Amino acid sequence: MSYLMPALIGHRGVASEAPENTAIGLKRCKALGIKWVELDVTQAGDGSLVMMHDETLERFRKPTERISKMDREALKQVDAGTWFSPVFAGEPLLFLEEALDLVKTLGLGLNLEIKVNPDLPVEPLVNAVVATEGLDALNRGERLVISSFDHTALAQVARQKSEWALGALYEGVTEQWAESLADFTPYSIHTDFETLTPELAADIRAQYPLYCYTVNDPITFQRLLDKGVNGVFSDRAHAPDMRALVVAG
C-alpha cells in the first residue's frame, strides 16, 4: 500500500529554522528538501482564513489581542517573525489562499490542520476552508490531507468533499480512539506520541496509517518506527539524524 504522507513531515513549516506558518518557513522547507508540511489555518473576526495556531497574538508578544476581534487589514500589520529571531523581523502572517499558492509553486504536499477558534462558530470556518480555491487541485495531485482535533469539523468536510483525505487528530489517544469516527472515515490517525502504547499502535495501524506529533529527536523517532508508526510531524524534518532513520529503514 502506498501512503500520501512521507515518514517526515515539516511541523508548521520547519519550526526549528523559521517562524511557523509563514512564507519564509515554506521557502526554507523547499530549500532543505522537506517534501510535505503541516500548517494551521483558523478564522479571524471578518471571516478571513489566516495561517495561525492560536486564537490570540500571544506568540507575537501581544497576549491580549484576539484574532476574533481583528480583520484582514489588521492581521496584515502583524510582525510574525521577530518573536522567532530579529533576522525575520517584519515577516507577515499568511492567509490560506497565499499559502496554497506558495505550496503549489514549491511543489510541496500539505497537511492542513483546521484550528477551530473557540471565539467563533465551527461551521463558517469549515465552509470557508472547503470553498477555498486550490485545495481540490492539491487533492487531485494526492498532495493534501485535512486534519483537525475537532472531529465534527472533519465530518462536515466529509459531507462536502468525500474525496478529500482526512486526518483525525487526538491528544492523548486511548483505547476508545475510534468512537469519534462514526460520522466520517479518516484517511489517517494523528496522535501525540507520549501516550501511544505498542498495543494501541498495532490496533490503529491495522485500520489506518498512523502519524505522531511532535517528534524532534532520533531516539523517539526510532521507537515510534519500531511500533509501526508510518511517520512523524517534526520541527526538524530536515535534520540528518532524523533523515538517517528513514534511509536506514
N, C-alpha and C positions, 0 to 999 in steps of 0.2 A: 504494500500500500504506500502511496506517496502522500506527503503531508505538505500543506500550504506553507507553514512557517518553518524556518530552519531551527537548528539547535540553539543558536544565539540570536536574540532579538534585542536591539538597542532600546533601553528603557528611557522613555520621554526624549528620544533622540539618542544622544550619547552623554548622559548626565554627569559623567566624571570629567568631561572635556569641554563642555559648553553649556550655557544656560538652557534649561529644559524647555521643550515645546516651542523652540524658536527656529527661524530660518537658518541662522548661523549653525545651530545644532544639527539640522538636517544636512547642511552642506558638509559639515565635519564628518557626519556618518558616511557620506559618499566617499570622501577623501580617505577615510580609514578602512573602507572595504566592507562596511556593515550593509547587509542586504535588506533587512527588514527592521522597521522601527515601530515602537509603540508610542502613541501620542494621546493626550487627553483633550476632549472637547466638552465645553459646558456653555451655558447660556447667560447672556447679560440681560440687563433690565429692558432693553429695547428689542430683545429677540436675537441680537447678534450672536453668532456662534464663534466663540473665542477659544483658542488653544490654551487651556489652563487646567491645573489640577485642583485648585482651591476655589472657594467661593469668596475669599477676601484677597486683598493685596498684601497680606502679612509677609509673604515670602519676599516682597519688594519693599519691605520696611514701612508699610502703611497698613497696620493691622486693623484699623477701624473702617477702612473703605471696603464696602461690599459691592461686588460687581452687579448684583441685582439692582443697585441704585445708579449704575453707570450705563452710558450708551457707547456706541462705536467710537464716536469722536473723542470721548473722554478716555477710552481704553487705548486709543492711538497715541495718547500722550504719555503712557506708562513706560518707564525705563525698565525693561525686563532683563537687563544684562548686568548692571552694576553690582547687584547683590552677589552675583557669582564671581565677578572679577572686574576691576576697572578697565581691563582690556576690552570688555564687551559693553562699555557704557553707551547708552543710547539705543541698544538693540530693542526693537519694538516687539510687542505682542503680535502673534499671528492670528489670523482669522481662518476659519475652516476652508473657505474656497482658495485662499492663498496657500495654505498648507497642501491642499490637494494638487494644485498646480505645480508646486515645488516637488512633491513626491513623484508626480508623473515625469517631470523634467529630469529628475535624478535617477529615475528607474528603480525606485525603492518599492518594497512591499510595505503595507500599512496595517497594523493592528490599531484601530481607532477605538479608544475607550470612551464611552459616554459617561461623563461625570454629572450626575444629577445634582443640580443646585438646590440645596434644601430650602432656599428662599422662594423658589419658583415651582410651578407645576411641571410634572414629568411629560405629559402628553405633547405640549407645544415644542419642547426640546426635541423629542424623538421625531415628531413630524418634520421639524426643520432640518434635522440631520438627514433623514431619509430623502428629503426633497433636494438636497444639495447636489448640484451637477458635478460629475466626476467620479462619484462613488460607483455607479454602475459600470463604468469603463474599467475601474480597478478590479471590480469583481469578475468581469468577463476575462480579465487577464490573470485571474487567480492570484491577485496580489492584495486582497482585502479580507480582514476579519474584523467584525464589530463586537466589542466586548463591553460588559458592564457588571457591576455588583448588583445593580437593580434588575432583577430578572423579569419584573413586569415591563420594564423598558425593552428588554430583549424580545419578550413576547409580542410587544407592539411592533417592533421592527419586523418580526417574522410574519405577522399578518399582512404587512405591506410589501415585504421583499423576501419571499420564501426562499429565493435562490441565494441570498447572502449567507456567508459563513458567520456563525455566531459563537463567541467565546464566553462561556458562563464563568464569571469571576466569583471566588469565595475568599473570605478572610477567616482562616481557621477552619479548614474543611473537616467534616465529621462523617460518620457512617450514614447520616441522613442526607448526604450531599445531593442525591437525585430527586428529593421530594419537591424541590422548587422548579423542576423541569417539565411539569405537566402540560404547560401551555406552549412549549416550543421544543424543538430538538436542536441542541447545540452541535457545532462542529467540533469544539474542543472545550476542555475544562482547564481553568487557570486558577491556581491557588497559592497562598502563602506556603513556603516550603517547610516552615518550622513545625507544623502540626501533621505533616504528611508521613504516615507510617508506611512501611512496606506493604502491609495488607490493604490499606486504603489506595495506595498507588496501583496495586495489582487490580483492585476492584474497578477503579476508574479506567485504567488502561485496557481492560477487557472490553470496554464500550466506546471510549473516545480517546483521541490524542490528549496528552496531559502536559501542561506547561506550568512552571513555577516562577514566582517573583519574590523579591528582587535579589538575584544571586550574583555576588561580586567577587567571590574567591574560588579558586580551582578545587579546593578540598570539598566544599559544599557541592559544587557543580558535579564532581565525580561521584559523590554519594548519591545524588539525585539520578544521575545516569545509571548507576548500579540498581536503582529502584525501578528503572524502566521509564523514567520521565523523558518525554520527547525533546524538551528544550526549556530554556530559561530566558526571562527578561533580565537584562543586566545593564548597569551603568558602565560596565567595562566589556561590552561585547566585542570591542576591537583588540583587547589585550592578548598578547601572545600566550600567556599562561592559561587563559580560558580557551583560546582557539586550539591550542595543542591537544586538548582533550577530545575535541570534535574530530580532528585529523586522526588522532590515535584510535578513536572508535570506529 
